[in-house]
Amino acid sequence: MKPVRFDYKRPATIDEACGLLASDDNARILAGGQSLIPMLSMRLSRPSLLIDIAHIPELTALVETETHIEIGAMVRQAVAQKSELVKMHIPLLAKALGYVGHPPTRARGTVGGSVAHADPSAEIALVAATLGAEITYRVEGADEVFDASDFFIGPMLTIAPPTGCLTRLSFAKAPVVCGTGFHEVAPRKSDYALASAAAQINFTAGSGVTSIHLGVGSVGDFPERLDVDLLCGTPLDDAAITDAVHAAMQMVETVEDLHATAAYRKRVATELAIRALRDARDEISKDLNQ
Amino acid sequence: MNDVTLTINGKPVSGVTEPRVTLLDYLRDVAGLKGTHAGCEHGVCGACTVLIDGIAVRSCLMLAVQAEGVDITTIEGIGGSGAHAGELGVIQDAFCETHGLQCGYCTPGMILTAEALLSVNIDPTEHEVREAISGNICRCTGYVQIVEAILLAAKRLGQRNDAATSDTTVA
């Protein structure tokens, strides 16, 4: 349980970090380290250089723009979980953060690091993919933006450029009336989930439901957004939700391992997605009845 | 090799370390504080929990070089201070009284996690206590007495605060 030898650098700016990343093919960015350090300890990862981005001041910003909430790459999960901006404008992320690890790992782990790491069962990556968050990387001095819905392509595999450094995530603010739901099944609390589902329904007075976001995680090689747009304009009754989720889940490829079969994962993810959508719908009904 | 300067239990410490040394190994082998226990060494068991700037974190999931400039509290720094130096702290006392430990391997981590909880939540519910220690594994007690210990400590700390407040009123 001891990592291999590596060099360690603590850059003060993003461009300096990118320069270091480009200087060594086997360099890795270290943010909160809650996933990377176990991999180092088990020698699953053997970098020659670690670039610690914790001392780059601009990466710790959590700010509101007119339409979005921007979360810097070094914003800790515990900070995001307590943030009023996140609670008010990204309620789905606020809900999911309680499922991420334990309080001591959330104190160090970062929101951006979880997305860059791209574990198939990561709750934050699932929320980002479900909501289509914008992921910004600094690549050779310029910003490149990716849509989280098609950012993840495999287990711990993304389309991020190898010499890029994730700088921030940007989530569109949820409308005043919206409902969210998040569910997962894990062998133990906060363990890697066997199946997870996230849902958000956006509502506008006058036009009703404007968009429905649904995603499932932990079942395949990466978190996946499901298309349930046909539910817009329906009364969102239980039967319609169930049919739409069953139809959408047919496209999802599930994986099998020691812990659960592919069939089990699919069955559970389907049920969790149905529950997440129902929760979201019920939250809206509650809001409207108040 | 990299320089690292930090504060451990109120004392400034500085030294040179290989970057691959975890904070856990630094505390045990360089600072000589063996109370921080090495369990799984990959972030699952919570035996190595320490406080960094008052917040519970796992010292095996941090490199010593990442701890540059931080203030660390280990189990050695949690007992009584001043006139009570060398005595057990309130949480430690409560663990003894309720038999909140058997083999004792998880205990430093449990106590520091409890300390972090009670520093922000003086009157936690049983659910909040269980949530706080959910990342700390104990294979002996079944957790019931650990939860009892933390609730007892919370009660005593609350009473002590009440007493301190009423003293001030009298004065």
Boltz contact constraints between the chains, C-beta under 6 A:
constraints:
  - contact:
      token1: [A, 1]
      token2: [B, 41]
      max_distance: 6.0
  - contact:
      token1: [A, 3]
      token2: [B, 20]
      max_distance: 6.0
  - contact:
      token1: [A, 5]
      token2: [B, 20]
      max_distance: 6.0
  - contact:
      token1: [A, 8]
      token2: [B, 2]
      max_distance: 6.0
  - contact:
      token1: [A, 8]
      token2: [B, 19]
      max_distance: 6.0
  - contact:
      token1: [A, 8]
      token2: [B, 65]
      max_distance: 6.0
  - contact:
      token1: [A, 34]
      token2: [B, 61]
      max_distance: 6.0
  - contact:
      token1: [A, 37]
      token2: [B, 61]
      max_distance: 6.0
  - contact:
      token1: [A, 38]
      token2: [B, 42]
      max_distance: 6.0
  - contact:
      token1: [A, 38]
      token2: [B, 43]
      max_distance: 6.0
  - contact:
      token1: [A, 41]
      token2: [B, 41]
      max_distance: 6.0
  - contact:
      token1: [A, 41]
      token2: [B, 42]
      max_distance: 6.0
  - contact:
      token1: [A, 102]
      token2: [B, 134]
      max_distance: 6.0
  - contact:
      token1: [A, 102]
      token2: [B, 135]
      max_distance: 6.0
  - contact:
      token1: [A, 104]
      token2: [B, 49]
      max_distance: 6.0
  - contact:
      token1: [A, 104]
      token2: [B, 56]
      max_distance: 6.0
  - contact:
      token1: [A, 104]
      token2: [B, 57]
      max_distance: 6.0
  - contact:
      token1: [A, 104]
      token2: [B, 58]
      max_distance: 6.0
  - contact:
      token1: [A, 104]
      token2: [B, 135]
      max_distance: 6.0
  - contact:
      token1: [A, 107]
      token2: [B, 55]
      max_distance: 6.0
  - contact:
      token1: [A, 107]
      token2: [B, 57]
      max_distance: 6.0
  - contact:
      token1: [A, 108]
      token2: [B, 57]
      max_distance: 6.0
  - contact:
      token1: [A, 189]
      token2: [B, 134]
      max_distance: 6.0
